[in-house]
Amino acid sequence: MAIISCPECGKKVSDKAATCEHCGFLLGAHDSESLARKGRLQRSQKLSKLVSQQMLAILLFVAGIGASFYEWGTTGIGPWMPYIGGGVATFSFVWYLVTRGRIYVLKRQR
């Protein structure tokens, strides 16, 4: 008896189990090749979502930097825009780093 990862939720289950005890995925209805294929598909979809988040973080970073240096005027919200732009740029840079770390961890998993 071996412990495998469920292709649906990723949690550890027995290879003899008919269903995943965590998510209810039917393990017994699939052979090992189709389970491996489903696992690769799930991993690929997760990686694609993370890359999309990374691109959004880069876009927000550029927008925040642009908002910081643009001359907004001296009335209303104008004087606060360099601070708001800097905050957005800082937030998006941290978001980018976290997402980049998650991509690294996902690629290191087998």
Rosetta blueprint (number, residue, H / E / L):
1 M L
2 A L
3 I E
4 I E
5 S E
6 C L
7 P L
8 E L
9 C L
10 G L
11 K L
12 K E
13 V E
14 S E
15 D L
16 K L
17 A L
18 A L
19 T E
20 C L
21 E L
22 H L
23 C L
24 G L
25 F L
26 L E
27 L L
28 G L
29 A L
30 H L
31 D L
32 S H
33 E H
34 S H
35 L H
36 A H
37 R H
38 K H
39 G H
40 R H
41 L H
42 Q H
43 R H
44 S H
45 Q H
46 K H
47 L H
48 S H
49 K H
50 L H
51 V H
52 S H
53 Q H
54 Q H
55 M H
56 L H
57 A H
58 I H
59 L H
60 L H
61 F H
62 V H
63 A H
64 G H
65 I H
66 G H
67 A H
68 S H
69 F H
70 Y L
71 E L
72 W L
73 G L
74 T L
75 T L
76 G L
77 I L
78 G H
79 P H
80 W H
81 M H
82 P H
83 Y H
84 I H
85 G H
86 G H
87 G H
88 V H
89 A H
90 T H
91 F H
92 S H
93 F H
94 V H
95 W H
96 Y H
97 L H
98 V H
99 T H
100 R H
101 G H
102 R H
103 I H
104 Y H
105 V H
106 L H
107 K H
108 R H
109 Q L
110 R L
